[in-house]
Amino acid sequence: PTSTTATSTACSANHDRAAAVRISKYDGVTPARGATVATAAGTAGSVSVPASTGSNGRQQNITCTFTNTPGAALTLTKSVAGVSDTNNNGLRDAGDVVTYSLLVHNSGGAPVPGLGINDVLLTGETCPSAALAQGVSTTCTGTHVLTQAEVDAGTLTNTTTAAATAAGTPVTSSPSSAVLTVTPSPGLELSKS
């Protein structure tokens, strides 16, 4: 928590995460020192405090305590799990199926429901769990069929993000990429004599 002491009837702060605010008496007689006189929540703004005259007839100091609520966060690690040689020619060529492993970790301080994978190249994405508790990971998978253009390029770089919605707020991981090396099949040469 972070605290500020104010000698007025309001306090304000800005936070990058939602905060629960407790305003208590810093000194004075009535209410007693430390008594909670107001509460609020939010990421920014001012909190008005009831008049704090106390039994000594003067304005009292107040303490505003802002307690940050842990936010949701995702991390993603992507890798190539394997390549299926669909035509059994021993080459990575057009039509072969690349399977990707997508390790998603809830690195934040709140549960994350509604987990999904964002990747324009992948199809058939599946995740064993669509909801991750704090500190829990799951490994999702997805596939991609190699095209001739990708084979001709020699490498395929594929980038993915993981996403969810926690308490109505979108949560997206940083992008993670995997690079697959593709060796084009040699061309044919004709020698005539």
Rosetta blueprint (number, residue, H / E / L):
1 P L
2 T E
3 S E
4 T E
5 T E
6 A E
7 T L
8 S L
9 T L
10 A E
11 C E
12 S E
13 A E
14 N E
15 H E
16 D E
17 R E
18 A E
19 A E
20 A E
21 V E
22 R E
23 I E
24 S E
25 K E
26 Y L
27 D L
28 G L
29 V L
30 T L
31 P L
32 A L
33 R L
34 G L
35 A L
36 T E
37 V E
38 A E
39 T E
40 A E
41 A E
42 G E
43 T E
44 A E
45 G E
46 S E
47 V E
48 S E
49 V L
50 P L
51 A L
52 S L
53 T L
54 G L
55 S L
56 N L
57 G L
58 R L
59 Q L
60 Q L
61 N L
62 I E
63 T E
64 C E
65 T E
66 F E
67 T E
68 N E
69 T L
70 P L
71 G L
72 A L
73 A L
74 L E
75 T E
76 L E
77 T E
78 K E
79 S E
80 V E
81 A E
82 G E
83 V E
84 S E
85 D L
86 T L
87 N L
88 N L
89 N L
90 G L
91 L L
92 R L
93 D L
94 A L
95 G L
96 D L
97 V E
98 V E
99 T E
100 Y E
101 S E
102 L E
103 L E
104 V E
105 H E
106 N E
107 S L
108 G L
109 G L
110 A L
111 P L
112 V E
113 P L
114 G L
115 L L
116 G E
117 I E
118 N E
119 D L
120 V L
121 L L
122 L L
123 T E
124 G E
125 E E
126 T E
127 C L
128 P L
129 S L
130 A L
131 A L
132 L E
133 A L
134 Q L
135 G L
136 V L
137 S E
138 T E
139 T E
140 C E
141 T E
142 G E
143 T E
144 H E
145 V E
146 L L
147 T L
148 Q H
149 A H
150 E H
151 V H
152 D H
153 A H
154 G L
155 T E
156 L E
157 T E
158 N E
159 T E
160 T E
161 T E
162 A E
163 A E
164 A E
165 T E
166 A E
167 A L
168 G L
169 T E
170 P E
171 V E
172 T E
173 S L
174 S L
175 P L
176 S E
177 S E
178 A E
179 V E
180 L E
181 T E
182 V L
183 T L
184 P L
185 S L
186 P L
187 G L
188 L L
189 E L
190 L L
191 S L
192 K L
193 S L
